Amino acid sequence: MLLLQLLSLFEKEGIEHLVSGGYALCLSGAVRPTIDIDLLVPTYLLQSEKLRTLEWNLQQLDFDLHIEESHSEKKVYKKNLNEILCLHFDRNFSNYRTKSIRIQSHQIESIHPKDLILLKRKNPSEQNLEDIRALEVLYG
């Protein structure tokens, strides 16, 4: 599973991260299809040697930097049309509550559903509004 492979890489490199986006939604109990893996990471990573090491390791997995959005502090890496990693560099990273989930032998740290709702409200796209409704049914 690509998610577990990528999370193992982040753990090996000692990079703080939280699963966000559609995967966090699914890990919270609401299911919807998603092809990209969204990870929140602290902004200091932008100035860190760890980012260069991470990008080298991603290249070894056939991921290439596809889009770099400096205004929104987001980098998108693509392996193919169905395997996409989005890194969101977030100034508030340390303020998010987390939800831990064990899958196989992996402990996965995800953004807490209530914080995911707040994050999705900042960008009220049709998909995010649908995600918010699903999370509110589950978590009030």
C-alpha positions as CSV (number, residue, x, y, z in Angstrom):
1,M,0.0,0.0,0.0
2,L,1.5,3.3,-1.1
3,L,0.3,5.2,1.9
4,L,2.2,2.9,4.3
5,Q,5.3,2.9,2.1
6,L,5.4,6.8,2.1
7,L,4.7,7.0,5.8
8,S,7.6,4.6,6.5
9,L,9.9,6.9,4.4
10,F,8.8,9.9,6.5
11,E,9.4,8.0,9.7
12,K,12.8,6.7,8.6
13,E,13.8,10.3,7.8
14,G,12.4,11.7,11.1
15,I,10.0,14.0,9.4
16,E,6.9,15.0,11.4
17,H,3.7,14.5,9.4
18,L,0.0,14.1,9.7
19,V,-2.3,12.4,7.2
20,S,-4.8,14.9,5.9
21,G,-7.3,15.2,3.0
22,G,-9.3,12.3,1.7
23,Y,-7.2,9.6,3.5
24,A,-7.7,11.4,6.8
25,L,-11.4,11.4,6.0
26,C,-11.4,7.7,5.3
27,L,-9.3,7.0,8.5
28,S,-12.0,8.9,10.4
29,G,-14.8,6.6,9.1
30,A,-16.2,8.5,6.2
31,V,-15.4,6.9,2.9
32,R,-14.9,8.6,-0.5
33,P,-12.6,7.9,-3.4
34,T,-9.2,9.7,-3.5
35,I,-6.1,9.2,-5.5
36,D,-3.8,11.7,-3.8
37,I,-2.1,11.4,-0.4
38,D,-2.2,14.7,1.5
39,L,0.3,15.1,4.3
40,L,0.6,18.1,6.6
41,V,4.2,18.9,7.5
42,P,5.7,21.8,9.5
43,T,6.9,24.8,7.5
44,Y,10.5,24.5,8.9
45,L,10.9,21.5,6.6
46,L,11.0,24.0,3.6
47,Q,14.4,25.2,4.9
48,S,15.6,21.8,6.0
49,E,18.1,19.4,4.5
50,K,15.5,16.7,5.4
51,L,13.4,18.0,2.5
52,R,16.2,17.5,0.0
53,T,16.8,14.0,1.3
54,L,13.1,13.2,1.2
55,E,12.9,14.5,-2.4
56,W,15.8,12.3,-3.4
57,N,14.1,9.3,-1.8
58,L,10.9,10.1,-3.6
59,Q,12.8,10.1,-6.9
60,Q,14.0,6.6,-6.1
61,L,10.3,5.6,-5.8
62,D,9.7,7.2,-9.3
63,F,8.0,10.4,-7.9
64,D,8.9,13.7,-9.5
65,L,8.1,17.2,-8.4
66,H,5.1,18.1,-10.5
67,I,3.8,21.4,-9.0
68,E,5.4,23.8,-6.5
69,E,3.0,26.4,-5.2
70,S,5.1,28.8,-3.1
71,H,2.1,31.1,-2.3
72,S,0.2,28.2,-0.7
73,E,3.3,26.4,0.6
74,K,2.4,23.2,-1.3
75,K,4.4,20.7,-3.3
76,V,2.9,18.0,-5.4
77,Y,4.8,14.9,-6.5
78,K,3.5,12.5,-9.1
79,K,4.5,9.0,-9.9
80,N,1.7,8.5,-12.4
81,L,-2.0,9.6,-12.7
82,N,-3.1,7.5,-9.7
83,E,-0.2,7.9,-7.3
84,I,0.2,11.5,-6.1
85,L,1.7,12.9,-3.0
86,C,0.8,16.5,-1.8
87,L,2.8,18.0,0.9
88,H,1.2,20.9,2.7
89,F,3.6,23.0,4.7
90,D,1.6,24.3,7.6
91,R,2.6,27.0,10.1
92,N,0.0,25.7,12.5
93,F,1.3,22.1,12.3
94,S,2.1,21.8,16.1
95,N,-1.4,23.1,17.0
96,Y,-3.4,20.3,15.4
97,R,-4.9,17.5,17.4
98,T,-4.2,14.0,16.1
99,K,-5.9,10.7,15.8
100,S,-3.8,7.6,15.9
101,I,-4.8,4.5,13.9
102,R,-3.0,1.2,13.6
103,I,-2.9,-0.5,10.2
104,Q,-0.9,-3.7,10.1
105,S,2.2,-2.9,12.1
106,H,2.1,0.8,11.3
107,Q,0.9,3.5,13.7
108,I,-0.6,6.3,11.5
109,E,-1.0,9.8,12.8
110,S,-3.9,11.7,11.2
111,I,-5.2,15.1,11.7
112,H,-8.1,14.9,14.2
113,P,-11.5,15.0,12.4
114,K,-12.6,18.2,14.2
115,D,-9.4,19.9,13.0
116,L,-9.9,18.5,9.5
117,I,-13.3,20.2,9.5
118,L,-11.7,23.5,10.4
119,L,-9.0,23.1,7.8
120,K,-11.5,22.2,5.1
121,R,-13.6,25.3,5.9
122,K,-10.7,27.5,4.9
123,N,-11.1,26.3,1.3
124,P,-14.9,25.7,0.8
125,S,-14.8,23.8,-2.4
126,E,-17.7,21.5,-3.3
127,Q,-15.6,18.5,-2.3
128,N,-14.5,20.0,1.0
129,L,-18.1,21.0,1.9
130,E,-19.2,17.4,1.2
131,D,-16.4,16.1,3.4
132,I,-17.4,18.5,6.2
133,R,-21.0,17.3,6.1
134,A,-19.8,13.7,6.3
135,L,-17.4,14.5,9.2
136,E,-20.1,16.5,11.1
137,V,-22.5,13.5,10.9
138,L,-19.8,11.3,12.6
139,Y,-18.2,13.8,15.0
140,G,-20.8,16.6,15.5
